[in-house]
Amino acid sequence: MGYLGTLALILLTTMMFAHFSLKLGIPAVIGELLAGVLLGPAILNWVQPTNLVSDFAEIGVIFLMFIAGLESDLTMLKKYFRPGVLVAVIGVIVPVITIFIFARAWGFNFVAASFLGITYAATSVSISVEVLKELKALDTKSGATILGAAVVDDILTVIILSVAVGVFGEGQSTTSLPLWLSLIGQVLYFGVIYLVVKFVAPYLMHLAERLYPSSAVMIMSLLLCLGMAYLADVIGMSAVIGAFFAGVAVSTTPYRHEVDASLTSIGYGIFIPVFFVSIGLNMRLDGLGRDLLFIVIMTVLALLAKWIGCGFGSKLAGQSWHDANVVGAGMVSRGEMALIVAQIGFEAKLLHEDFYSSVIIVIILTTLIAPFLLKDALRRKNAAEA
């Protein structure tokens, strides 16, 4: 029963850290991430990244993205999906090339340098979504572009990673399916998304309302969320894509606000705080002094490459400099996507163990810094439009 104490400690610490973060004018998510760093192996070593924490964290990020889908404006998403494609493509190319050149100059071989570039091409907008929600900017032009770009970015990263592991790797791939079958599945998946949004979700939610259990509507929305997330995972995509579009599907029904209120309480009451803490738990200080220069340079390059690449893509799509700045800042966070990519590469012998901890530290640092960049970009944009 020790896990009960662990959960209680995580919830207490995140609540207090979030409180003081907000009091200082810092996004609450920063406090929750720092709570993980404090509780984890980096400092106090009271909480370990166990299977229980990992499972709760996975449910947490699925809930977070489902809620983001619920609160998104489908019309805005459609309108800014094409700019999102341009943002994602350039936002993947620039970090891959930049990090590859640096890694080769540092002494990495071709395969290791290529994989390092792929690792930092990944984006996790879970953190950015939280900041956008907190600052009421999720359904703006910038927010919709970030969400659209995140979907495309995730697909591109999965495809590139699948090819890299298949060609150079010695371990497991991102999915048990052959690459060609996985790609076909991913294309078909978007057809499934259309059917769910247009027909399946409205029918199932209406059916749930007619059932006797008072929680039937919420349970049906959860079934859509978890089912879409599971299907995405099976075909080699990130489960958060499925959860996000399940939220979008439910948002088109009359039950949007009811589901949002119920799942927000559940998600933010336990699962989502554990997700943010789990990112901090991956922080290690081993070899920090030895690889300090590498970590500093990599962090700067990882931040600038994604920020500039995505921002440039946004500008090419015809958006203002302030919107481009917000989009670039919103795509900087690497979070769980980069951690997953790094872990897969490590198991496939594409990433040497001597640099694994340093790579993880850079991922954590970019995730910690990203909310500050996004908040500042939104502040500048609002000031310019005032």
C-alpha positions as CSV (number, residue, x, y, z in Angstrom):
1,M,0.0,0.0,0.0
2,G,3.0,2.3,-0.2
3,Y,1.8,3.7,-3.4
4,L,-1.0,5.5,-1.6
5,G,1.6,7.5,0.4
6,T,3.5,8.2,-2.9
7,L,0.4,9.6,-4.5
8,A,-0.5,11.6,-1.5
9,L,3.0,13.1,-1.4
10,I,2.9,13.9,-5.1
11,L,-0.5,15.6,-4.9
12,L,0.5,17.6,-1.8
13,T,3.8,18.8,-3.3
14,T,2.4,19.7,-6.7
15,M,-0.5,21.6,-5.1
16,M,1.9,23.7,-2.9
17,F,4.4,24.3,-5.7
18,A,1.6,25.3,-8.1
19,H,0.3,27.7,-5.5
20,F,3.6,29.5,-5.0
21,S,4.3,29.5,-8.8
22,L,1.0,31.3,-9.5
23,K,1.7,33.6,-6.6
24,L,5.0,34.6,-8.2
25,G,3.3,35.0,-11.6
26,I,4.8,31.8,-13.0
27,P,2.7,29.2,-14.9
28,A,1.5,26.5,-12.4
29,V,3.0,23.8,-14.6
30,I,6.5,25.0,-13.8
31,G,5.9,24.4,-10.1
32,E,4.6,20.9,-10.8
33,L,7.6,20.1,-13.0
34,L,10.0,21.3,-10.3
35,A,8.1,19.3,-7.7
36,G,9.1,16.2,-9.7
37,V,12.7,17.3,-9.7
38,L,12.6,17.9,-6.0
39,L,10.9,14.6,-5.1
40,G,12.9,12.5,-7.6
41,P,16.4,11.0,-7.8
42,A,17.9,14.4,-8.7
43,I,17.5,15.8,-5.1
44,L,15.4,14.1,-2.4
45,N,15.0,10.7,-4.0
46,W,11.7,10.1,-2.2
47,V,9.7,9.2,-5.4
48,Q,11.0,6.8,-8.1
49,P,9.7,6.6,-11.7
50,T,7.9,3.3,-11.0
51,N,5.3,1.5,-13.2
52,L,2.5,3.0,-11.1
53,V,3.8,6.5,-11.6
54,S,4.3,5.8,-15.3
55,D,0.8,4.5,-15.7
56,F,-0.8,7.4,-13.9
57,A,1.3,9.8,-15.9
58,E,0.2,8.2,-19.2
59,I,-3.4,8.5,-18.2
60,G,-2.7,12.1,-17.1
61,V,-1.3,13.2,-20.5
62,I,-4.2,11.5,-22.3
63,F,-6.7,13.3,-20.1
64,L,-4.8,16.6,-20.6
65,M,-4.9,16.3,-24.4
66,F,-8.6,15.1,-24.4
67,I,-9.5,18.2,-22.4
68,A,-7.5,20.3,-24.8
69,G,-9.6,18.8,-27.7
70,L,-12.8,19.5,-25.7
71,E,-11.9,23.1,-25.3
72,S,-10.6,23.6,-28.9
73,D,-12.6,25.4,-31.6
74,L,-13.0,22.9,-34.5
75,T,-13.5,25.8,-37.0
76,M,-10.2,27.4,-35.9
77,L,-8.4,24.0,-36.1
78,K,-9.6,23.5,-39.7
79,K,-8.7,27.1,-40.6
80,Y,-5.2,26.9,-39.3
81,F,-4.3,23.3,-40.0
82,R,-2.5,24.1,-43.3
83,P,-0.3,26.7,-41.6
84,G,0.3,24.0,-39.0
85,V,1.7,21.7,-41.6
86,L,4.2,24.3,-42.8
87,V,5.2,25.0,-39.1
88,A,5.7,21.3,-38.4
89,V,7.7,20.5,-41.5
90,I,10.2,23.4,-41.1
91,G,10.1,22.8,-37.3
92,V,11.3,19.3,-37.8
93,I,13.9,20.0,-40.6
94,V,15.7,22.8,-38.8
95,P,16.4,21.0,-35.5
96,V,17.4,17.8,-37.2
97,I,20.0,19.6,-39.4
98,T,21.2,21.9,-36.6
99,I,21.7,19.2,-34.0
100,F,23.2,16.8,-36.5
101,I,25.9,19.4,-37.5
102,F,26.7,20.1,-33.8
103,A,26.8,16.4,-32.9
104,R,29.1,15.6,-35.7
105,A,31.4,18.4,-34.7
106,W,31.3,17.1,-31.1
107,G,32.6,13.7,-32.3
108,F,29.4,11.7,-32.7
109,N,29.3,9.2,-35.6
110,F,26.7,9.6,-38.4
111,V,24.1,7.3,-36.9
112,A,24.3,8.8,-33.4
113,A,24.3,12.4,-34.7
114,S,21.3,11.7,-36.9
115,F,19.3,10.1,-34.1
116,L,20.2,13.0,-31.8
117,G,18.7,15.4,-34.3
118,I,15.5,13.2,-34.5
119,T,15.2,13.3,-30.7
120,Y,15.1,17.1,-30.6
121,A,12.8,17.3,-33.6
122,A,10.0,15.9,-31.4
123,T,7.6,18.3,-29.8
124,S,5.3,17.7,-26.8
125,V,2.7,20.4,-26.6
126,S,1.2,19.0,-23.4
127,I,3.0,21.7,-21.4
128,S,2.2,24.5,-23.9
129,V,-1.5,23.4,-23.9
130,E,-1.5,23.9,-20.1
131,V,0.0,27.4,-20.4
132,L,-2.4,28.3,-23.3
133,K,-5.4,27.1,-21.2
134,E,-4.2,29.0,-18.2
135,L,-3.8,32.2,-20.2
136,K,-7.1,31.7,-22.2
137,A,-5.2,31.5,-25.5
138,L,-6.0,27.9,-26.5
139,D,-8.7,28.8,-29.1
140,T,-6.8,31.7,-30.7
141,K,-5.1,31.7,-34.1
142,S,-1.7,30.9,-32.4
143,G,-3.2,28.2,-30.2
144,A,-5.0,26.5,-33.2
145,T,-1.8,26.6,-35.3
146,I,0.3,25.1,-32.4
147,L,-2.3,22.2,-32.0
148,G,-2.4,21.6,-35.8
149,A,1.4,21.7,-36.1
150,A,1.8,19.3,-33.1
151,V,-0.3,16.6,-34.8
152,V,1.8,16.8,-38.0
153,D,5.0,17.1,-36.0
154,D,4.2,13.9,-34.1
155,I,3.4,12.0,-37.3
156,L,6.7,13.2,-39.0
157,T,8.7,12.3,-35.9
158,V,7.2,8.8,-35.7
159,I,7.8,8.1,-39.4
160,I,11.4,9.3,-39.3
161,L,12.0,7.4,-36.1
162,S,10.5,4.2,-37.5
163,V,12.8,4.4,-40.5
164,A,15.9,5.2,-38.4
165,V,15.2,2.3,-36.0
166,G,14.4,-0.1,-38.9
167,V,17.5,0.8,-40.9
168,F,20.1,1.4,-38.1
169,G,18.7,0.0,-34.9
170,E,19.5,-3.2,-33.1
171,G,16.5,-3.2,-30.8
172,Q,12.7,-2.8,-31.0
173,S,10.9,-0.4,-33.3
174,T,8.2,2.0,-32.3
175,T,5.5,-0.5,-33.2
176,S,5.2,-4.2,-33.8
177,L,3.7,-3.6,-37.3
178,P,5.9,-3.4,-40.4
179,L,6.7,0.2,-41.4
180,W,4.6,0.1,-44.6
181,L,1.6,-1.3,-42.8
182,S,2.0,1.3,-40.0
183,L,2.1,4.1,-42.5
184,I,-1.1,2.9,-44.2
185,G,-2.7,2.5,-40.8
186,Q,-1.8,6.1,-39.9
187,V,-3.4,7.4,-43.1
188,L,-6.6,5.3,-42.5
189,Y,-6.6,6.6,-38.9
190,F,-7.5,10.1,-40.1
191,G,-10.4,8.6,-42.0
192,V,-11.5,7.1,-38.7
193,I,-11.2,10.5,-37.0
194,Y,-13.5,12.0,-39.6
195,L,-16.1,9.3,-39.0
196,V,-15.9,9.6,-35.3
197,V,-16.2,13.4,-35.3
198,K,-19.0,13.4,-37.9
199,F,-21.1,10.4,-36.9
200,V,-19.9,8.1,-34.2
201,A,-19.4,10.5,-31.3
202,P,-22.7,12.3,-31.7
203,Y,-24.6,9.0,-31.9
204,L,-22.8,7.4,-28.9
205,M,-23.1,10.5,-26.7
206,H,-26.8,10.8,-27.5
207,L,-27.2,7.1,-26.7
208,A,-25.4,7.5,-23.4
209,E,-27.8,10.2,-22.4
210,R,-30.7,7.7,-22.7
211,L,-29.0,5.2,-20.4
212,Y,-30.0,5.1,-16.7
213,P,-26.6,5.5,-15.0
214,S,-26.1,9.2,-14.1
215,S,-22.5,9.0,-15.2
216,A,-23.2,7.4,-18.6
217,V,-22.3,10.5,-20.6
218,M,-18.9,10.8,-18.9
219,I,-18.2,7.1,-19.2
220,M,-19.0,7.2,-22.9
221,S,-16.7,10.1,-23.4
222,L,-14.0,8.2,-21.6
223,L,-14.6,5.2,-23.8
224,L,-14.1,7.4,-26.9
225,C,-11.0,9.0,-25.4
226,L,-9.3,5.8,-24.4
227,G,-10.4,3.9,-27.5
228,M,-9.0,6.5,-29.9
229,A,-5.8,6.8,-27.8
230,Y,-5.4,3.0,-27.9
231,L,-6.0,2.7,-31.6
232,A,-3.4,5.5,-32.3
233,D,-0.9,3.7,-30.1
234,V,-1.5,0.3,-31.9
235,I,-0.6,1.8,-35.3
236,G,2.6,3.5,-34.0
237,M,1.3,7.0,-33.4
238,S,1.3,8.8,-30.1
239,A,-1.8,8.0,-27.9
240,V,-2.2,11.8,-27.2
241,I,-3.2,12.3,-30.9
242,G,-6.1,9.9,-30.5
243,A,-7.1,11.5,-27.1
244,F,-7.0,15.0,-28.6
245,F,-9.2,14.2,-31.6
246,A,-11.6,12.3,-29.3
247,G,-11.9,15.5,-27.3
248,V,-12.5,17.4,-30.6
249,A,-15.3,14.9,-31.5
250,V,-17.0,15.2,-28.1
251,S,-16.7,19.0,-28.4
252,T,-19.1,19.0,-31.4
253,T,-21.9,17.5,-29.3
254,P,-24.2,19.3,-26.8
255,Y,-22.5,17.4,-24.0
256,R,-19.2,19.3,-24.3
257,H,-19.4,21.4,-21.1
258,E,-20.8,18.6,-19.0
259,V,-17.9,16.3,-20.0
260,D,-15.3,19.1,-19.6
261,A,-16.4,19.9,-16.1
262,S,-16.4,16.3,-15.0
263,L,-13.1,15.2,-16.6
264,T,-11.3,18.4,-15.6
265,S,-12.0,17.6,-11.9
266,I,-10.8,14.0,-12.3
267,G,-7.8,14.8,-14.5
268,Y,-6.5,17.8,-12.5
269,G,-7.4,16.1,-9.2
270,I,-4.9,13.3,-9.6
271,F,-3.7,12.1,-13.0
272,I,-2.4,15.3,-14.7
273,P,-0.2,16.4,-11.6
274,V,1.4,12.9,-11.7
275,F,2.2,13.4,-15.4
276,F,4.0,16.7,-14.8
277,V,5.9,15.2,-11.8
278,S,6.9,12.2,-13.9
279,I,8.8,14.5,-16.3
280,G,10.8,16.0,-13.4
281,L,11.5,12.5,-12.0
282,N,13.6,11.8,-15.1
283,M,16.1,14.5,-14.2
284,R,19.4,13.1,-13.1
285,L,22.5,15.1,-12.0
286,D,24.9,12.2,-12.8
287,G,27.7,13.4,-14.9
288,L,26.4,17.0,-14.9
289,G,29.8,18.5,-14.3
290,R,31.5,16.3,-16.8
291,D,29.1,17.1,-19.7
292,L,28.1,20.6,-18.6
293,L,29.3,22.3,-21.8
294,F,27.6,19.8,-23.9
295,I,24.4,20.2,-22.0
296,V,24.5,24.0,-22.2
297,I,25.2,24.1,-25.9
298,M,22.6,21.4,-26.7
299,T,19.9,23.2,-24.6
300,V,20.5,26.5,-26.4
301,L,20.5,24.8,-29.9
302,A,17.4,22.7,-29.0
303,L,15.5,25.9,-27.9
304,L,16.6,28.1,-30.8
305,A,16.2,25.5,-33.6
306,K,12.6,24.7,-32.8
307,W,11.7,28.2,-31.9
308,I,13.2,29.8,-35.0
309,G,12.1,26.9,-37.3
310,C,8.5,26.8,-36.2
311,G,8.3,30.6,-36.0
312,F,9.7,30.9,-39.5
313,G,7.1,28.4,-40.8
314,S,4.4,30.4,-39.1
315,K,5.6,33.6,-40.8
316,L,5.8,31.9,-44.2
317,A,2.2,30.9,-43.7
318,G,1.3,34.6,-43.5
319,Q,1.0,35.1,-39.8
320,S,2.3,38.2,-38.0
321,W,5.7,38.3,-36.2
322,H,4.0,38.2,-32.8
323,D,1.9,35.2,-33.8
324,A,5.0,33.5,-35.2
325,N,6.8,34.2,-32.0
326,V,4.0,32.6,-30.0
327,V,3.9,29.5,-32.3
328,G,7.7,29.1,-32.1
329,A,7.7,29.3,-28.3
330,G,4.7,27.0,-28.1
331,M,6.5,24.3,-30.1
332,V,9.8,24.4,-28.0
333,S,8.8,21.9,-25.3
334,R,10.1,18.4,-25.9
335,G,8.5,16.7,-22.9
336,E,7.3,13.1,-23.0
337,M,7.6,12.8,-26.8
338,A,11.4,13.4,-26.8
339,L,11.8,11.2,-23.7
340,I,10.0,8.3,-25.5
341,V,12.2,8.9,-28.6
342,A,15.3,8.9,-26.5
343,Q,14.3,5.7,-24.8
344,I,13.5,3.9,-28.0
345,G,16.9,5.1,-29.5
346,F,18.7,3.9,-26.4
347,E,17.2,0.5,-26.6
348,A,17.9,0.3,-30.3
349,K,21.6,1.1,-29.6
350,L,21.3,4.4,-31.5
351,L,22.2,6.5,-28.5
352,H,25.3,5.8,-26.4
353,E,24.8,5.3,-22.7
354,D,27.5,7.8,-21.8
355,F,25.4,10.6,-23.2
356,Y,21.9,9.3,-22.3
357,S,21.7,11.2,-19.0
358,S,22.9,14.4,-20.7
359,V,20.3,14.1,-23.4
360,I,17.5,13.5,-20.9
361,I,18.7,16.6,-18.9
362,V,18.5,18.7,-22.0
363,I,15.0,17.4,-22.7
364,I,13.9,18.3,-19.2
365,L,15.5,21.7,-19.4
366,T,13.7,22.6,-22.6
367,T,10.5,21.5,-21.0
368,L,11.1,23.6,-18.0
369,I,12.1,26.7,-20.0
370,A,9.3,26.4,-22.6
371,P,6.4,27.8,-20.4
372,F,8.4,30.9,-19.7
373,L,9.1,31.5,-23.4
374,L,5.5,31.0,-24.3
375,K,4.1,33.2,-21.5
376,D,6.5,36.0,-22.5
377,A,5.6,35.6,-26.2
378,L,1.9,35.8,-25.3
379,R,2.5,38.9,-23.2
380,R,4.3,40.6,-26.0
381,K,1.6,39.8,-28.5
382,N,-1.2,41.0,-26.1
383,A,0.8,44.2,-25.4
384,A,1.2,44.9,-29.2
385,E,-2.5,44.3,-29.8
386,A,-3.7,46.4,-26.9
